[in-house]
Amino acid sequence: MSTPTGDTPHPPVACETDPAAEAPATGAHAAGTHAAGSPTTQASPAEAPARHRVDRTGEPIVRITKLAKSFGDNEVLTDINGAVHRGEVVCIIGPSGSGKSTLLRCINLLEVPTSGEIIVDGQSMTDPDIDIDAARTRIGMVFQSFNLFSHLSVRENLTVPQRKVLKRSKAEADRVAEHNLERVGLSDKIDASPASLSGGQQQRAAIARALSMDPDVMLFDEPTSALDPELVGDVLNVMRSLADEGMTMIVVTHEMAFARDVADRVVFMADGIVVEEGPAAQVIGDPQQERTREFLHRVLHPTG
């Protein structure tokens, strides 16, 4: 990812350089169309975490080059560039309406980029001949609204995609489902209906469903914004565990304490571009750009 120098958001300059290229890697993530949620814990400067393993020795698992996305005359992403390495956790913060969610949806082709290139694990997602369904199996996505199938049990929500897309046997799909529900603390809910679960349980089931497809990268689009405050912690704890295990994660969030404590890097977006990027503790605890400072003050001190 890369950020500008000074307090103006143009032009982007290198903040992180890929080992495979000397050209600067500019920022990757823009702020989404969903309303900002209040952070559950006020953030303060802290040492960067050193739990999970980031592999910077090879090609990045995600590389974004000159990405742009427009809806009609409205350009919501402009010249987005960057890279995410295996095992890295990148949190994307920023005001509503800046393109964060659109960027995530472009990475797994829920939205088709207007221009530019996205490469995931060596596969160009923007290749016109791509097998979209096959490519998406490498990218897990967790949405705000859980997106569980209400007419299926929790077990079936996890096993049907495995059997249809990955062609797993019923026995293998069941085994994988049971394993991943155990990972998120829902072993006892395997035969429950989604409607019988709390919002936090539904979101954890959605995470287990994504994990059951054996993704190389997990995308999280405001995974706690639709939850009651008392249910947020369980979901964030699951995400912390995934980070500790070395899962590559790109997380759009307004949970500043989570971003500070778990992310390797934080990217601040506004107006469809990267304004600032850097180590999580630095961006949240000592932001260099005035626009970043304004945003964090409003989020962390909403009555101040």
Secondary structure, DSSP 8 states (H G I E B T S, - for coil): -EE-SSSS--S-EESB--TT-SS-B-------SS-----SS----------S--B-SS--SEEEEEEEEEETTEEEEEEEEEEE-BT-EEEEE--TTSSHHHHHHHHTTSS--SEEEEEETTEETT-TT--HHHHHTTEEEE-TT----TTS-HHHHHHHHHHHHS---HHHHHHHHHHHHHHTT-GGGTTS-GGGS-HHHHHHHHHHHHHTT--SEEEEESTTTTS-HHHHHHHHHHHHHHHHTT-EEEEE---HHHHHHH-SEEEEEETTEEEEEEEHHHHHHS--SHHHHHHHHHHH-TT-
